[in-house]
Amino acid sequence: MDRYCFTLDLKDDQKSISTYKSYHRSVWPEIKDSLKDVGVLNLEIYLVSNRLFMIMEVDDEFSFEAKNKADKANAKVQEWEKLMWNFQQALPFSKAGEKWVMMDQIFEL
């Protein structure tokens, strides 16, 4: 099993952050299914202020290419991503079109 960590910011607006949290208390079943279908075993998102931190644990067959291809072909995933982008904002150093930015591990105990 591999683990990947990502970060992303929300728009710095408490009402918007509250709405974003509300959506994540009841993520659409199609979104959960799409993650499981590509080999995501566990996914957690944490929040401090307007900064998000996501931990994604995947099976040995997981690939980002396959996930991106499946996401693009799934209308419900595209609808979810478009909706979530209303609350999210790109990090200042992210590449064009990039949302979640993969983090580098710098320490492990």
C-alpha positions as CSV (number, residue, x, y, z in Angstrom):
1,M,0.0,0.0,0.0
2,D,1.2,3.5,-0.9
3,R,0.3,6.7,0.8
4,Y,0.2,10.2,-0.9
5,C,-0.4,13.5,0.8
6,F,-1.8,16.6,-0.9
7,T,-2.6,20.2,0.1
8,L,-5.0,22.8,-1.3
9,D,-6.6,26.0,0.0
10,L,-10.2,26.9,0.4
11,K,-11.3,30.5,-0.3
12,D,-10.9,32.3,3.0
13,D,-14.5,32.9,3.8
14,Q,-16.2,31.2,6.8
15,K,-19.6,30.7,5.1
16,S,-17.9,29.1,2.1
17,I,-15.7,26.9,4.3
18,S,-18.8,25.8,6.3
19,T,-20.6,24.8,3.1
20,Y,-17.6,22.9,1.9
21,K,-17.4,21.0,5.2
22,S,-21.1,20.3,4.9
23,Y,-20.7,18.7,1.4
24,H,-17.9,16.5,2.9
25,R,-20.1,15.2,5.7
26,S,-22.2,13.5,3.0
27,V,-20.0,13.0,-0.1
28,W,-22.0,11.7,-3.0
29,P,-22.0,7.9,-3.2
30,E,-20.8,8.1,-6.9
31,I,-17.7,9.9,-5.7
32,K,-16.9,7.4,-3.1
33,D,-17.4,4.6,-5.6
34,S,-15.2,6.3,-8.2
35,L,-12.3,6.4,-5.6
36,K,-12.7,2.8,-4.6
37,D,-13.0,1.7,-8.2
38,V,-9.5,3.0,-9.0
39,G,-7.8,1.5,-5.9
40,V,-8.2,4.2,-3.2
41,L,-8.4,2.2,0.0
42,N,-8.6,5.2,2.4
43,L,-8.9,8.9,2.0
44,E,-8.9,11.5,4.8
45,I,-9.1,15.3,4.5
46,Y,-8.1,17.6,7.4
47,L,-8.7,21.4,7.7
48,V,-6.9,24.2,9.5
49,S,-8.0,27.7,8.8
50,N,-8.5,27.5,5.1
51,R,-5.7,25.0,4.3
52,L,-6.7,21.4,3.4
53,F,-4.5,18.4,3.9
54,M,-5.5,15.1,2.2
55,I,-4.0,11.6,2.9
56,M,-4.7,9.0,0.3
57,E,-3.8,5.4,0.7
58,V,-4.0,3.2,-2.4
59,D,-3.6,-0.4,-3.4
60,D,-0.7,-1.8,-5.4
61,E,-2.5,-1.5,-8.7
62,F,-3.3,2.2,-8.3
63,S,-2.0,4.7,-10.9
64,F,-2.6,8.4,-11.2
65,E,-3.0,8.0,-15.0
66,A,-5.8,5.5,-14.5
67,K,-7.5,7.7,-11.9
68,N,-7.3,10.8,-14.1
69,K,-8.7,8.9,-17.1
70,A,-11.6,7.4,-15.0
71,D,-12.3,10.9,-13.5
72,K,-12.5,12.5,-16.9
73,A,-14.9,9.9,-18.2
74,N,-17.2,10.1,-15.1
75,A,-19.8,12.9,-15.4
76,K,-20.6,12.8,-11.7
77,V,-17.0,13.2,-10.8
78,Q,-16.7,16.2,-13.1
79,E,-19.9,17.7,-11.6
80,W,-18.4,17.2,-8.1
81,E,-15.1,18.7,-9.0
82,K,-16.8,21.7,-10.7
83,L,-18.9,22.2,-7.6
84,M,-15.9,21.9,-5.2
85,W,-13.9,24.4,-7.2
86,N,-16.5,27.1,-6.1
87,F,-14.9,26.7,-2.6
88,Q,-11.3,25.9,-3.5
89,Q,-8.5,28.1,-4.7
90,A,-5.2,27.1,-6.2
91,L,-2.0,27.5,-4.2
92,P,0.2,30.4,-5.4
93,F,2.9,27.9,-6.5
94,S,0.6,25.4,-8.2
95,K,0.9,24.6,-11.9
96,A,-1.8,25.9,-14.3
97,G,-5.0,23.8,-13.9
98,E,-3.6,22.0,-10.8
99,K,-5.8,21.8,-7.7
100,W,-4.4,19.4,-5.1
101,V,-0.6,19.6,-4.8
102,M,1.3,16.5,-3.8
103,M,3.5,17.1,-0.8
104,D,7.0,15.6,-0.2
105,Q,7.5,13.6,2.9
106,I,10.5,15.1,4.9
107,F,10.3,13.0,8.1
108,E,9.1,9.7,9.4
109,L,9.4,8.1,12.8
